[in-house]
Amino acid sequence: MRIRLGAAPLTLRTAIFGVFAAAAFSVPAAAQWSRTYEQFYLPGGFNWQFLHNYPAGAKLFNAFDFGHAILYESLWTKPNAPVSELEVRWYDRLTKEILVHPPHVPLEEAAIEIEYAKLAPEAKAMFDWAHLLHRQIYDVWADERIPVERKDALVAELVAYYKTRPDLAFSSMPKTMELMEGQPYSTAFRKNYPKFNGLIWAYHWLQIGLYEPLLAGRNKDERQTGVLATVARFRQMIEDAPTWMPRVMPMTPAVAPLFTARYPEAAIIFDNLHSMHDVVSDILANPAVPRGQKRAEILRAAARYRDDTSFVQTREEWMEMARMMGIQNMGGPVIGFLAAFPTPTVERGAVMAGMDHSNMAGMQGMAHDSSRAGGMPAMAGMDHSRMGGDSTRAGAMAGMDHAAMGPDSSAHAEKMMALHMRMLADTGMRRHIRSDTTLSRMMREMIADMPAEHRSQMEALMSAPLPAPRPRAAPRRATPARSTRARRASPPAKKPAARPAAARPAPKPDPMEGMDHSKMRMPPPPPPRKP
């Protein structure tokens, strides 16, 4: 076979060699010959069903590909560009044009990130291969012709097909946050580009979140409604940036619990994929990484995300980490969300690296480390060794360092003090705390860290005597129903004689008697609602 280019005939072998040679010489000097090659979809009649049945969601993914590509290309080719290049110019174009009118077909990202694709083709191929897995799982669940039990088998086949490329496949072992947030270059991108970083995290929220309405819907109409609602929530999320955008990286166990329970291996792969997206952004955005070393750092991170040995944690620790980070900090739930967004509990860009998830259920002992890049409040180095019990109960914030929590920390501490005093003033609450050993220990640890003027009052409340529980009244015996005739025949019942009034029991001693309530600083009652 011969190909004619102008007047010069070329054999197919010569043409192919010329293409690869040109690609090889166009790579920067620090790069090495790349053996990466592309691989197409696993064949199946389900392919493209997501685009066919749910175009509102499928087309957005094409826009996401463009957003990732232009991000990497801009960071690599314009290292000295002003922040507004991404935060204003490209952010506005993405949110006001491209996401409003997304491309109808998947894009060839190498045509957009031309120079970045030359810098790290291996990393680009890893992203493409994982995105292909994303799209094919959507297709399986979007195909109404496939019964549910067959869908599970197809997803397992897709994951197995994905893992046939160990040179591209992300590990299905969960990686710790240390790999994403604990490296010398970490958090540079979120620090300098909070709006664009929030947009990328909003992308990831939607990418994993769209599985939920597909799995939860009982029929096509319910699935269609759920997908449209999730897309609408995403669009609401990127309004007034970065107010409602995720404050930490969305994790699949929190955002997509149905999908995670059904396909945990795929969920881990997608969390590792999204984590590495952040890593590449940090390496490119951090000037502390010399330009000649950026490719090496990207490839080092890529190798770590593919192996099953470095920076790994158990599935239980991964699930617990996602729960502890809080769905309210990831953009909120996908199914059953309210009109208003949930209230976040961490500051934007909070760092989760260094957390000990082996025995955590609570957040006492949390210290905010402001030594990270940009002074972001870090959650690295948190002491989780004492975290037992239920973190949602009273006392879960014992031992927190409120001095580093910002200008409102004093007012916050006073509110927490008033809250706990009101709780302990209730005998039922005190009884519950005393019966729960973990909760009792956590409350006493919190009291030990209080100022002296509050400590004595709280200790008195904790040790105040509890009234004996009231005995339960014996159930009344049911009397058999009598017929109407029998009731008529029976003589009228006599009224019972009045019983003498029983003496009232002496009042029980008040456990709070003698306490100085003037120092309790109770919050004022809420204002009355307007009619």
C-alpha positions as CSV (number, residue, x, y, z in Angstrom):
1,M,0.0,0.0,0.0
2,R,1.3,3.5,-0.9
3,I,0.2,6.9,0.2
4,R,0.7,9.9,-2.2
5,L,1.5,13.2,-0.5
6,G,1.8,15.8,-3.2
7,A,4.2,14.4,-5.8
8,A,6.2,12.3,-3.4
9,P,5.0,8.7,-2.9
10,L,5.5,7.2,0.5
11,T,5.0,3.7,1.7
12,L,2.7,3.2,4.7
13,R,5.6,2.0,6.8
14,T,7.6,5.1,6.0
15,A,4.6,7.4,6.8
16,I,4.1,5.7,10.2
17,F,7.8,6.0,11.0
18,G,7.7,9.6,10.1
19,V,4.8,10.3,12.4
20,F,6.4,8.6,15.3
21,A,9.8,10.3,14.6
22,A,8.2,13.7,14.5
23,A,6.4,13.0,17.8
24,A,9.7,11.8,19.4
25,F,11.6,14.8,18.4
26,S,8.9,17.2,19.4
27,V,9.1,16.0,23.0
28,P,11.2,18.2,25.3
29,A,14.8,17.1,25.9
30,A,14.1,15.9,29.4
31,A,11.5,13.5,28.1
32,Q,12.1,9.9,27.1
33,W,10.7,7.8,24.3
34,S,7.1,7.0,25.2
35,R,5.7,3.5,24.5
36,T,2.1,4.5,25.4
37,Y,-0.5,3.6,22.9
38,E,-4.3,4.2,22.8
39,Q,-6.9,1.4,23.1
40,F,-10.5,1.7,22.2
41,Y,-13.8,0.8,23.9
42,L,-14.7,-2.7,24.9
43,P,-17.2,-3.6,22.1
44,G,-20.8,-3.9,23.1
45,G,-24.3,-2.9,22.1
46,F,-24.5,-0.7,25.2
47,N,-21.9,1.8,23.9
48,W,-23.2,5.4,23.5
49,Q,-26.4,4.7,25.3
50,F,-25.7,7.3,27.9
51,L,-25.3,10.0,25.3
52,H,-28.5,8.8,23.6
53,N,-30.7,8.7,26.7
54,Y,-29.1,11.3,28.9
55,P,-27.5,13.9,26.6
56,A,-27.7,16.7,29.3
57,G,-25.2,14.8,31.4
58,A,-23.1,13.1,28.6
59,K,-22.3,16.4,26.8
60,L,-21.1,18.0,29.9
61,F,-18.3,15.4,30.1
62,N,-17.1,16.7,26.7
63,A,-16.9,20.1,28.2
64,F,-15.0,18.7,31.3
65,D,-12.4,17.2,29.0
66,F,-11.9,20.6,27.4
67,G,-11.6,22.3,30.8
68,H,-8.9,19.8,32.0
69,A,-7.0,20.2,28.8
70,I,-6.9,23.9,28.8
71,L,-5.9,24.0,32.4
72,Y,-2.8,21.8,31.9
73,E,-1.9,23.6,28.7
74,S,-2.2,27.0,30.3
75,L,-0.2,26.0,33.4
76,W,2.6,24.5,31.3
77,T,2.9,27.0,28.4
78,K,2.2,30.2,30.4
79,P,3.9,29.7,33.8
80,N,4.3,33.5,34.3
81,A,0.7,34.4,33.2
82,P,-1.3,36.4,35.7
83,V,-3.8,34.5,37.9
84,S,-6.6,36.1,35.9
85,E,-5.7,34.0,32.9
86,L,-7.4,31.0,34.5
87,E,-9.5,32.6,37.3
88,V,-11.2,35.1,35.0
89,R,-10.6,34.6,31.3
90,W,-10.9,30.8,31.0
91,Y,-13.2,30.4,34.0
92,D,-15.7,32.8,32.4
93,R,-15.5,31.2,29.0
94,L,-16.0,27.7,30.5
95,T,-18.9,28.6,32.7
96,K,-20.6,31.0,30.4
97,E,-20.0,29.5,27.0
98,I,-18.6,25.9,26.9
99,L,-20.6,24.5,29.8
100,V,-23.7,26.2,28.5
101,H,-23.3,24.8,25.0
102,P,-21.1,21.8,25.5
103,P,-19.6,19.9,22.5
104,H,-21.8,17.1,21.1
105,V,-18.9,14.6,20.7
106,P,-15.9,13.7,22.9
107,L,-12.9,15.8,22.2
108,E,-9.3,14.8,21.2
109,E,-7.6,16.5,24.1
110,A,-4.2,16.3,22.4
111,A,-5.5,18.9,20.0
112,I,-6.1,21.3,22.9
113,E,-3.2,20.5,25.3
114,I,-0.6,20.2,22.5
115,E,2.5,21.0,24.5
116,Y,1.3,19.2,27.7
117,A,0.6,16.1,25.7
118,K,4.2,16.2,24.6
119,L,5.4,16.7,28.1
120,A,3.6,13.8,29.8
121,P,1.9,11.5,27.2
122,E,1.9,8.7,29.8
123,A,-0.2,10.7,32.3
124,K,-2.6,11.9,29.6
125,A,-3.1,8.3,28.5
126,M,-3.9,7.2,32.1
127,F,-6.6,9.9,32.3
128,D,-8.1,8.9,28.9
129,W,-8.2,5.2,29.8
130,A,-9.9,5.9,33.1
131,H,-12.4,8.3,31.5
132,L,-13.2,5.6,29.0
133,L,-14.1,3.3,31.9
134,H,-16.3,6.1,33.4
135,R,-18.2,6.4,30.1
136,Q,-18.7,2.7,29.5
137,I,-20.2,2.2,33.0
138,Y,-22.6,5.0,32.3
139,D,-23.5,3.4,29.1
140,V,-24.3,0.0,30.7
141,W,-26.6,1.7,33.3
142,A,-28.2,3.9,30.7
143,D,-29.2,1.0,28.5
144,E,-32.8,0.1,29.3
145,R,-32.6,-3.2,27.4
146,I,-30.1,-4.7,29.8
147,P,-31.6,-6.4,33.0
148,V,-30.1,-5.2,36.3
149,E,-28.4,-8.6,37.1
150,R,-26.7,-8.4,33.6
151,K,-25.5,-4.9,34.3
152,D,-23.4,-6.1,37.3
153,A,-21.7,-8.7,35.1
154,L,-21.0,-6.2,32.4
155,V,-19.5,-3.7,34.9
156,A,-17.2,-6.5,36.2
157,E,-16.2,-7.2,32.6
158,L,-15.4,-3.5,32.0
159,V,-13.2,-3.3,35.1
160,A,-11.4,-6.4,34.1
161,Y,-10.9,-5.0,30.6
162,Y,-9.6,-1.8,32.2
163,K,-7.0,-3.7,34.2
164,T,-5.5,-5.4,31.2
165,R,-3.5,-2.2,30.8
166,P,-1.3,-2.1,33.9
167,D,0.8,0.6,32.2
168,L,-2.3,2.9,32.3
169,A,-4.7,1.5,35.0
170,F,-5.0,3.3,38.3
171,S,-4.6,1.0,41.3
172,S,-7.7,-0.4,42.8
173,M,-6.1,0.0,46.3
174,P,-7.2,3.2,48.0
175,K,-4.5,5.8,48.2
176,T,-4.0,8.0,51.2
177,M,-4.4,11.8,51.1
178,E,-0.7,12.0,51.8
179,L,0.0,11.2,48.2
180,M,-2.2,14.1,47.0
181,E,-1.6,16.6,49.8
182,G,1.6,15.7,51.6
183,Q,4.2,16.2,48.9
184,P,6.5,19.3,48.6
185,Y,4.5,20.6,45.7
186,S,1.0,19.9,47.1
187,T,-1.9,22.4,47.4
188,A,-0.2,25.0,45.2
189,F,-3.0,25.0,42.6
190,R,-6.0,25.3,45.1
191,K,-4.1,28.1,46.9
192,N,-3.5,30.2,43.7
193,Y,-6.6,29.3,41.7
194,P,-9.5,28.7,44.1
195,K,-12.3,29.3,41.6
196,F,-10.8,27.0,38.9
197,N,-9.9,24.4,41.5
198,G,-13.5,24.5,42.8
199,L,-14.7,24.1,39.2
200,I,-12.5,20.9,38.8
201,W,-13.9,19.5,42.1
202,A,-17.4,20.3,40.9
203,Y,-16.6,18.3,37.7
204,H,-15.6,15.4,39.9
205,W,-18.7,15.7,42.0
206,L,-20.9,15.3,39.0
207,Q,-18.8,12.6,37.4
208,I,-19.2,10.3,40.4
209,G,-22.6,11.6,41.4
210,L,-24.4,10.8,38.2
211,Y,-24.2,7.1,39.0
212,E,-26.6,7.5,41.9
213,P,-29.8,8.4,40.0
214,L,-29.0,5.7,37.5
215,L,-28.7,3.1,40.2
216,A,-31.5,4.4,42.4
217,G,-34.1,5.0,39.8
218,R,-36.8,2.3,39.5
219,N,-37.6,3.1,35.9
220,K,-36.4,5.3,33.1
221,D,-38.6,8.2,34.1
222,E,-37.1,8.2,37.6
223,R,-33.6,7.9,36.3
224,Q,-34.2,10.8,33.8
225,T,-35.5,13.0,36.6
226,G,-32.6,12.2,38.8
227,V,-30.0,12.9,36.2
228,L,-31.6,16.2,35.3
229,A,-31.8,17.2,38.9
230,T,-28.1,16.3,39.5
231,V,-27.0,18.3,36.4
232,A,-29.1,21.3,37.6
233,R,-27.5,21.0,41.1
234,F,-24.0,21.1,39.4
235,R,-25.0,24.3,37.5
236,Q,-26.2,25.8,40.7
237,M,-22.9,24.8,42.4
238,I,-20.8,26.9,40.0
239,E,-22.9,30.1,40.5
240,D,-21.3,32.7,42.8
241,A,-18.0,31.0,42.7
242,P,-16.5,29.6,44.8
243,T,-19.2,29.9,47.5
244,W,-21.1,26.6,46.8
245,M,-18.3,24.7,45.2
246,P,-16.7,21.7,47.1
247,R,-14.2,22.7,49.7
248,V,-12.4,19.3,49.7
249,M,-12.0,16.8,46.9
250,P,-15.3,14.9,46.5
251,M,-14.9,11.2,47.3
252,T,-17.0,8.5,45.8
253,P,-18.0,6.7,49.1
254,A,-19.6,10.0,50.3
255,V,-21.0,11.4,47.1
256,A,-22.0,8.0,45.5
257,P,-22.7,5.5,48.3
258,L,-24.9,3.3,46.2
259,F,-22.3,3.0,43.5
260,T,-19.5,2.4,46.0
261,A,-21.4,-0.3,47.8
262,R,-22.1,-2.1,44.4
263,Y,-18.8,-1.5,42.7
264,P,-16.1,-0.7,45.3
265,E,-13.2,-1.5,43.0
266,A,-14.4,1.0,40.3
267,A,-15.1,3.6,43.0
268,I,-11.5,3.3,44.3
269,I,-10.1,3.7,40.7
270,F,-12.1,6.9,40.2
271,D,-11.0,8.4,43.5
272,N,-7.4,7.7,42.6
273,L,-8.0,9.2,39.1
274,H,-9.5,12.4,40.6
275,S,-6.7,12.6,43.1
276,M,-4.0,12.5,40.4
277,H,-5.7,15.3,38.5
278,D,-5.0,17.5,41.5
279,V,-1.4,16.2,41.7
280,V,-0.7,17.2,38.1
281,S,-2.2,20.6,38.6
282,D,0.0,21.2,41.7
283,I,3.2,20.1,40.0
284,L,2.5,22.4,37.0
285,A,1.4,25.3,39.2
286,N,4.1,25.1,41.8
287,P,7.2,27.2,40.8
288,A,9.2,25.4,43.4
289,V,9.3,22.4,41.0
290,P,11.9,23.4,38.4
291,R,10.6,23.3,34.8
292,G,13.0,20.6,33.8
293,Q,11.8,18.4,36.7
294,K,8.1,18.6,36.1
295,R,7.9,15.7,33.7
296,A,9.9,13.5,36.2
297,E,7.6,14.5,39.1
298,I,4.5,13.7,37.0
299,L,5.8,10.3,36.0
300,R,6.8,9.5,39.6
301,A,3.3,10.4,40.8
302,A,1.7,8.4,38.0
303,A,3.8,5.3,38.9
304,R,2.6,5.6,42.6
305,Y,-1.0,5.8,41.5
306,R,-0.6,2.6,39.4
307,D,1.2,0.5,42.0
308,D,-0.5,-1.4,44.8
309,T,2.1,-0.8,47.5
310,S,2.8,2.9,48.0
311,F,0.6,5.3,50.0
312,V,-2.1,2.6,50.4
313,Q,-4.8,2.3,53.0
314,T,-7.5,-0.3,53.7
315,R,-10.9,0.0,52.2
316,E,-12.3,0.6,55.7
317,E,-9.9,3.5,56.3
318,W,-10.8,4.9,52.9
319,M,-14.6,4.7,53.7
320,E,-14.0,6.2,57.1
321,M,-11.9,9.0,55.6
322,A,-14.7,9.9,53.2
323,R,-17.3,9.9,56.0
324,M,-15.1,12.0,58.3
325,M,-14.3,14.6,55.6
326,G,-18.1,15.2,55.3
327,I,-20.4,15.2,52.4
328,Q,-21.4,18.8,53.3
329,N,-17.8,19.8,52.4
330,M,-17.9,18.0,49.1
331,G,-20.8,19.9,47.5
332,G,-23.6,17.9,49.3
333,P,-25.5,14.8,48.5
334,V,-26.7,13.9,45.0
335,I,-30.0,12.3,46.0
336,G,-32.5,13.9,48.3
337,F,-30.7,17.3,48.5
338,L,-32.6,20.3,49.7
339,A,-33.0,23.7,47.9
340,A,-30.2,25.2,50.0
341,F,-26.7,23.9,50.0
342,P,-25.4,22.2,53.2
343,T,-23.3,24.2,55.6
344,P,-19.6,23.3,55.3
345,T,-17.6,22.6,58.4
346,V,-14.0,23.2,57.1
347,E,-12.3,26.1,55.5
348,R,-11.8,26.1,51.7
349,G,-8.8,24.1,50.7
350,A,-8.5,22.2,54.0
351,V,-5.7,19.6,53.8
352,M,-6.5,16.1,54.9
353,A,-3.1,14.5,54.5
354,G,-1.5,13.0,57.5
355,M,-4.7,12.0,59.2
356,D,-4.6,8.7,61.1
357,H,-7.7,6.9,60.0
358,S,-7.0,3.6,61.8
359,N,-9.2,4.4,64.8
360,M,-11.1,7.6,64.2
361,A,-14.6,8.6,64.9
362,G,-14.6,12.2,66.0
363,M,-12.2,15.1,65.7
364,Q,-10.9,15.9,69.2
365,G,-7.2,16.9,69.3
366,M,-7.5,18.6,65.9
367,A,-4.8,21.2,65.3
368,H,-4.9,23.5,62.3
369,D,-1.5,23.7,60.7
370,S,-1.0,27.0,58.9
371,S,2.5,26.2,57.8
372,R,1.2,24.7,54.5
373,A,1.3,26.5,51.2
374,G,-0.7,29.7,51.4
375,G,-1.4,29.3,55.0
376,M,-4.3,27.0,54.3
377,P,-5.7,25.5,57.6
378,A,-4.2,22.0,57.4
379,M,-5.7,18.9,59.0
380,A,-2.4,17.1,58.7
381,G,-1.0,15.6,61.9
382,M,-4.4,15.3,63.6
383,D,-4.4,13.1,66.6
384,H,-7.0,10.4,66.0
385,S,-5.7,8.0,68.5
386,R,-8.4,8.9,71.0
387,M,-11.2,9.1,68.5
388,G,-13.7,6.5,69.8
389,G,-17.5,6.6,69.7
390,D,-19.8,8.6,67.5
391,S,-18.4,11.9,66.3
392,T,-21.9,13.3,65.8
393,R,-22.6,13.2,69.6
394,A,-21.9,15.8,72.1
395,G,-18.3,16.2,73.0
396,A,-16.9,15.2,69.6
397,M,-15.1,18.5,69.5
398,A,-13.2,18.0,72.7
399,G,-9.6,19.1,72.7
400,M,-9.9,21.2,69.5
401,D,-7.5,24.1,69.3
402,H,-9.9,27.0,69.0
403,A,-7.1,29.6,69.2
404,A,-6.2,29.0,65.5
405,M,-9.7,28.9,64.2
406,G,-10.1,32.6,63.2
407,P,-11.5,35.8,64.7
408,D,-14.8,34.2,65.7
409,S,-13.3,31.4,67.7
410,S,-14.0,33.0,71.1
411,A,-17.7,33.6,70.2
412,H,-17.9,30.0,68.9
413,A,-16.4,28.7,72.2
414,E,-19.0,30.6,74.2
415,K,-21.8,29.1,72.1
416,M,-20.4,25.6,72.5
417,M,-20.2,26.2,76.3
418,A,-23.8,27.3,76.5
419,L,-24.9,24.4,74.4
420,H,-23.2,21.8,76.6
421,M,-24.5,23.4,79.8
422,R,-28.0,23.3,78.5
423,M,-27.5,19.6,77.5
424,L,-26.2,18.7,80.9
425,A,-29.0,20.5,82.7
426,D,-31.4,18.0,81.2
427,T,-31.5,14.9,83.4
428,G,-32.4,12.6,80.4
429,M,-29.3,13.8,78.6
430,R,-27.1,13.4,81.6
431,R,-28.4,9.9,82.1
432,H,-27.6,9.1,78.4
433,I,-24.1,10.5,78.6
434,R,-23.3,8.5,81.8
435,S,-24.6,5.3,80.3
436,D,-22.3,5.7,77.2
437,T,-18.7,5.2,78.4
438,T,-17.2,6.7,75.3
439,L,-19.4,9.8,75.4
440,S,-18.8,10.2,79.1
441,R,-15.1,10.1,78.6
442,M,-15.1,12.5,75.7
443,M,-17.3,15.0,77.8
444,R,-14.9,14.8,80.7
445,E,-11.9,15.4,78.5
446,M,-13.6,18.4,77.0
447,I,-14.3,19.7,80.5
448,A,-10.7,19.4,81.5
449,D,-9.7,21.8,78.7
450,M,-12.2,24.5,79.7
451,P,-11.4,27.7,81.5
452,A,-11.5,27.4,85.3
453,E,-14.7,29.5,85.7
454,H,-16.6,27.1,83.6
455,R,-14.9,23.8,84.6
456,S,-16.4,23.7,88.1
457,Q,-19.9,24.3,86.9
458,M,-19.7,21.6,84.2
459,E,-18.1,19.1,86.7
460,A,-21.0,19.8,89.1
461,L,-23.5,19.2,86.4
462,M,-21.8,15.9,85.4
463,S,-21.7,14.6,89.0
464,A,-25.2,15.9,90.0
465,P,-27.5,13.0,91.3
466,L,-30.0,11.6,88.9
467,P,-33.6,11.1,90.0
468,A,-34.8,7.5,90.1
469,P,-36.5,6.5,86.9
470,R,-40.3,6.4,87.2
471,P,-41.7,2.8,87.4
472,R,-43.8,1.9,84.4
473,A,-47.5,1.5,85.0
474,A,-48.8,-2.0,84.7
475,P,-50.8,-2.4,81.5
476,R,-54.6,-2.6,81.9
477,R,-56.3,-5.9,81.2
478,A,-58.6,-5.9,78.3
479,T,-62.3,-6.5,79.4
480,P,-64.4,-8.6,77.0
481,A,-67.0,-6.6,75.1
482,R,-70.6,-7.2,76.2
483,S,-73.5,-7.3,73.8
484,T,-76.0,-4.4,73.6
485,R,-78.7,-6.5,75.2
486,A,-76.6,-7.4,78.2
487,R,-75.7,-3.8,78.7
488,R,-79.3,-2.7,78.7
489,A,-80.3,-5.5,81.1
490,S,-77.7,-4.7,83.7
491,P,-78.5,-2.2,86.4
492,P,-76.8,1.1,86.3
493,A,-73.4,1.1,87.8
494,K,-72.9,3.0,91.1
495,K,-70.5,5.8,91.2
496,P,-67.4,4.9,93.2
497,A,-66.9,6.7,96.5
498,A,-64.5,9.5,96.3
499,R,-61.1,8.5,97.5
500,P,-59.3,10.7,100.0
501,A,-56.6,12.9,98.4
502,A,-53.2,11.3,98.6
503,A,-50.5,13.3,100.2
504,R,-48.2,14.9,97.6
505,P,-44.6,13.6,97.7
506,A,-42.0,15.9,99.0
507,P,-40.2,17.8,96.1
508,K,-36.9,16.3,95.0
509,P,-33.8,18.2,95.6
510,D,-32.7,20.3,92.6
511,P,-29.3,19.1,91.4
512,M,-28.5,22.7,90.2
513,E,-29.4,24.4,93.5
514,G,-26.8,26.8,94.8
515,M,-25.1,27.1,91.4
516,D,-24.1,30.5,90.1
517,H,-26.1,30.7,86.9
518,S,-24.9,34.2,86.2
519,K,-21.7,32.8,84.7
520,M,-23.4,30.3,82.4
521,R,-23.8,32.8,79.5
522,M,-26.8,31.2,78.0
523,P,-27.6,32.4,74.5
524,P,-30.6,34.6,74.2
525,P,-33.9,33.0,73.0
526,P,-34.5,33.3,69.2
527,P,-36.7,36.2,68.1
528,P,-40.3,35.4,67.4
529,R,-41.2,34.5,63.9
530,K,-43.0,37.0,61.8
531,P,-46.6,35.9,60.9
